[in-house]
Amino acid sequence: MLRKTLLAASLATVLFASPAMAQDSAPAEDKVLATVNGEKIMESEVRATQQGLPAQYRQYPFEALKPMLLDREISQRLMTMAGEKAGLGDDAEVKDRVAAMKRRIVAETYLDREIAKVVTDEAVKERYDAFIKTNEPEMQVHARHILLKTEEDAKAVIKELDDGADFAALAKEKSTGPSGPTGGDLGFFSHDQMVPEFAEAAFNMEPGSYSKEPVKTQFGWHVIKVEETKKGEQPTFEEKHTELAAEMTQETYKKLVADLREKADVDNTLETPDTKKSN
């Protein structure tokens, strides 16, 4: 109940500061949710209001927010009617702000449609195929380690291993790290998943071997044993889709802006040689 109350309070603050944006895809049957002095408020309009909110509110199910969103629309419609009655429809400030909003919406719609022409599923798939051809899967190492506080402690553990002690049993007994209870098992990892000193040591060891000298990192002193190595798996198209689409969207935006600037006569009084290069 408290969570719902806090959501309502924070949402109310955001609602009156956020303009309604482009309409979200309306349901097959666009229902009338309310009437205000004879004017209908359609479900599609309320959905559009949610799309104009910050990301954290867009993630909520529409049905959960619908009563609050509709209440905001009713209040907004009443204030609009009052403003029109007061003659604000012809007010110079209102006209300026409407013109500014129109410029923004036109620009955003143009950009969205130009990006949609380029960043298609087929184009993203081509980018993915090129990525797979030019990026070999990373090697991965399956290792265990025993984390100790001092170099002397680490050397003593290595001596025990040299004398035939079991690595996993020593890890359970002596390791100060969180993997100690599981015999120091770290599972498989890639080079960039570990701190540089640890990764450098582990990736230069043969399967079945353990470090003959302690390895120092920011966490302490390590004795490492490499169990096995393997080639990592390439990410699937679904796993890479969002990243590649975002990359292509950014490239399309930059090219589009550069082309428009090249063809336009722009006099930027604040532009310097450095900012001109960046543009």
Buried (B, 14 or more C-beta within 10 A) or exposed (E): EEEEEEBEEEBEEBBEEBEBBEBBEBEEEBEEBBEBEEEEBBBBBBBBBBBBBEEEBEEBEBEEBBEBBBBBBBBBBEEBEEEEEEEEEEEEEEEEEEEEEEEEEEEEEEBEEBBEEBBEEEBBEEBBEEBBEEEEEBEBBBBBBBBBEEEEBBBBBBEBBEEEBEBBEBBBEBBEBEBBEBBBBBEBBBBEEBEEBBBEBBBEBEEEEBBEEBBBBEEBBBBBBBBEBEEEEBBEBEEBBEBBBEBBBEBBBEEBEEEEEEEEEEEEEEEEEEEEEEE
